[in-house]
């Protein structure tokens, strides 16, 4: 190998390694933590992973048909089991969950 070829090989190897590391960071960023029901924000909003567990006396406007995947704040596809929510920052909520900030998607 000549010096020029060796330099090109090393430069491309470093660039490839950086790109692979970047993909790893992007993948781990997408795998955000799930909201815990004991989280301060979750408690404040009455969030539960399962809409069927909501205290009807405490939240009389709640119906079992209301679920996070049908909320305007849901930031994932309807088929996803967990997704982002504008109310919980970078944490994910369960598609079948509910909180008092529920707002039906328009349409």
C-alpha positions in Angstrom: 0.0 0.0 0.0 1.3 3.5 -0.8 1.1 6.3 1.7 -1.7 8.0 -0.2 -3.8 4.8 -0.3 -3.1 4.1 3.4 -4.2 7.7 4.3 -7.4 7.2 2.3 -8.1 3.9 3.9 -7.6 5.3 7.4 -9.7 8.4 6.7 -12.5 6.2 5.3 -12.3 3.8 8.3 -12.6 6.7 10.7 -15.5 8.2 8.8 -17.3 4.8 8.7 -16.7 4.3 12.4 -18.2 7.7 13.2 -21.2 7.1 11.0 -21.8 3.7 12.7 -21.5 5.4 16.1 -24.0 8.0 15.0 -26.5 5.4 14.0 -26.2 3.8 17.4 -26.9 7.1 19.1 -29.9 7.7 16.9 -31.3 4.2 17.7 -30.8 4.6 21.5 -32.4 8.1 21.3 -35.5 6.5 19.7 -35.7 3.9 22.5 -36.8 6.5 25.1 -37.7 5.5 28.6 -41.3 4.7 29.4 -43.2 6.9 31.8 -43.7 5.3 35.2 -47.1 5.7 36.8 -45.3 7.0 39.9 -43.6 9.8 38.0 -44.5 13.2 39.3 -46.0 14.4 36.0 -47.9 11.1 35.6 -49.4 11.4 39.1 -50.4 15.0 38.5 -52.2 14.0 35.3 -53.7 10.8 36.6 -51.8 8.8 34.0 -52.1 5.0 33.9 -50.7 2.5 31.4 -54.2 1.0 31.0 -57.2 3.2 30.5 -59.5 0.6 32.1 -57.8 1.3 35.5 -58.8 5.0 35.7 -60.8 6.0 38.8 -64.1 7.0 37.4 -65.1 8.9 40.5 -61.9 11.0 40.3 -62.2 11.6 36.5 -65.9 11.5 35.6 -65.3 12.8 32.0 -63.1 9.7 31.3 -64.5 6.9 29.2 -62.8 3.5 28.6 -62.6 4.3 24.8 -60.2 7.2 25.5 -56.7 6.0 25.1 -53.3 7.6 24.4 -53.1 6.4 20.8 -56.3 8.3 20.1 -55.1 11.5 21.7 -53.9 14.7 19.9 -50.7 14.6 21.9 -49.7 11.1 20.7 -46.5 11.2 18.8 -46.3 7.7 17.1 -48.3 5.6 14.7 -51.6 4.1 15.9 -50.1 0.6 15.7 -47.2 1.4 18.1 -47.5 -0.1 21.6 -45.5 2.9 23.1 -45.1 6.4 21.8 -44.1 9.9 22.6 -46.4 12.3 24.3 -46.2 16.1 24.4 -47.2 16.0 28.1 -44.3 13.8 29.1 -41.3 15.2 27.2 -38.9 12.6 26.1 -40.6 9.7 27.9 -43.0 7.3 26.2 -46.6 6.4 27.2 -48.6 3.2 26.5 -50.9 3.3 23.5 -53.7 1.9 25.8 -53.0 4.4 28.6 -54.8 7.6 29.6 -54.3 10.9 31.5 -56.4 13.9 32.3 -54.9 15.9 29.4 -56.5 13.6 26.9 -57.8 15.5 23.8 -59.3 13.5 21.0 -57.5 13.8 17.7 -59.4 16.0 15.2 -61.2 14.1 12.5 
